Amino acid sequence: MRSIADLLGVSLDAVIYFMRHFELKRRTFSEISKIKFENKKPSFKEKKINSIYEKELRAIGVMLYWGEGYKTNKSTCVDFANSDPEMIDMFVKYLNNTYELQKSKFRVLLYCYSDQNIKDLIDFWSKLTKIPKNQFTKPYVRKDFRQDGRKMKHGLVHIRYHDKKLLLNIKNYIDFYKNKFLGIKR
């Protein structure tokens, strides 16, 4: 309504009066949010995939996300979690080779144990992922664990990229591969 008032050079009250007079319904907050989301420009651009290597890397990255990524309907960003450095390296390589991304939208959450050196772990993951240390959020440090229990040598990291449209793009590729090889549609 504010945009219409500004466009027509009238007051907001005049627009509201007009809408009430002609019984025009206002959009719900969810409708407004949906329109804003649809009009929002994505922070990424999909690169043209030409080589077999690039196609394989995309398939690998999508399958990794299918298995280890956060994909609920409430998800608002790409969130891939694992403790295996090679798997994290492969997923980051997939993102960087498949998409033109805004590096500033990456965040890393480290999950580790209280007897591990947090600074060394952040250094390790930052060097591996090439994500600057200042993009690491406050680590989650677990204090209650068994000394003889299973332990993650380098902790566990969540690689996050904050753009829901990228998440939806990856989920569409998951559906594409499921449909292609399993005949499953969501």
N, C-alpha and C positions, 0 to 999 in steps of 0.2 A: 504494500500500500504506500509506503514511503517513496519507493521508486516511481510509482505512478503519479503521486502528488508532485514530486520534483519535476518529472517529465512534462506534466501539464501546467506547472507553475501555480498550483493551488495548494491550499492547506491540507494537512492529513485529515482533519475533521471533515472537510468537504468530500474527500474520497470515501470516508467511513459512512457519511450521510447518504451518498449516492448508492453505495453497496447495500445499505439497509433498506433504502427506499425501493430499490429494484430487487430486493431479496436475493442478492448475490452471496453465495457462500464463500467464506474465507478458507484458505488452505489450512490444514492441520500442521502442527509442528513437524510431524514425521514426513508429510508431503514436502514441506519447505526444506527439510534436511536432505531428502532424496534428490530434489532438484539442485540444491547446492553441491551435493556430492557428484552428480552427473555432470555439472558444469565445471567442476574443478579440474584443472589441468594436471595430468599425472606428472610425477617428479622423475619419471624414467622414460626411456625410449627403447623399444625393442630393436636390437641390431639385426641386420639381414644375415640370415644363416645360409652359408653356401657350401662349406666343406663337410665331408663325412665326420671329421673330428668335431666340428661345431654342433652338428646334429646329435652325435653321440653324447657330447657334453651336456646339451640341453636335456636329452632323455635321462641321463644320469642325475642331473640336478633336480629334475622334476620328480623322479622316483625317490631320491633322498628326501625331498620335502614331503612326499606322500607318506613315507615311513616315519620321519622324525620331526616334521613340522607341525606347528600349531594351526589347525584348520577349522575350528568351530565357526559357527555363524556369527559369534560375538567377536571373532578375531578382527583386529583393526590394523595389523601390520604383519609383515613376514617375520616369523619367529622360528628359527631352526636351532634345536638344542642337541648337543652331543658332547662326549668327552674324548672321542677319538680325533687326534689332531689331523690325520689324513682325511677323515670324513669332513671335518670343518674346512680344511684347505680345499677339498673338491667342491664343496657347496659354494664357498666364496668365489672360487674360480668360475663356477657356473654362472653366478650372478654377474660378475664383472665381464665375462666374455659374451653373455647373452643380452645384456642390457647396458645402456648408457645410464648411469646412476649418479645421483647427487651424493657424493661421499659423506657429506655432513649429516645425512639421514640415517647413517649406520649407528647403532648402539650395541654394546656388548655387555651382557650381565654374566659375571663370573660366579659360580657356585663352588665353594671349596670347604675344606675342613680347617678347624682352628689351629691345627699343628702344621699347616702348610704356610709357606712364605707367600703372602698375597702379592707383594711387589714383584717377585720373581715370576709368579703365574701370569700377572698382567703383562709383564715384559714378554713372556713366552708367546701369549696369544696375540699380542699386538704385533710382534715381529712376524708371526705366521700369517695373520689375516691382513696385515698392512693397514689396520684400522688404528688411528692414533689413540694413545692412552687416555686423552681427555674425552674420548667418546665411550669410555667404559663407565657404566653406572656403578653405584655403590655395591660392592660384592655381598653376596649372601654367604655368611660364614656359619657353618654348622658346628655346634659345640658338642652335641650329644651323638657320639658315634663309638662303635666298638673298634678298639685298636687293631684287633685281629680280623676285622671285617673287610669286605671288599672295598677297595679304595681307588679313587681316580687320581692317577699320578699327577696330572695337570689340571685337576678340577674338571668342571663341566662348564661350557659356555653356551649362552643363547646369543646367536647372531640375529640381530633385529634390523629390519629396514622399514622405516615408518612411512608406508604408503599403501593404503588398503587396495588401491587399484592394481599394484604389483601383486599383492596376495591373490586377488581375483584372477589376474592373468595366469599365475602359476596354477591355481585351482582349475582353470579352463584347460590347461595343458594336461593336468592329471586326468580330467574327464576325457580329453582327446585320446590319451593312451589307453585308458580303461575301455573306452568304446572301440578303439582300433583292435586291441588284442583280446578283449574279453566280451565285447558286445554289451557292455554295461553303460547305461545312461543314468545320470543323476536326476 
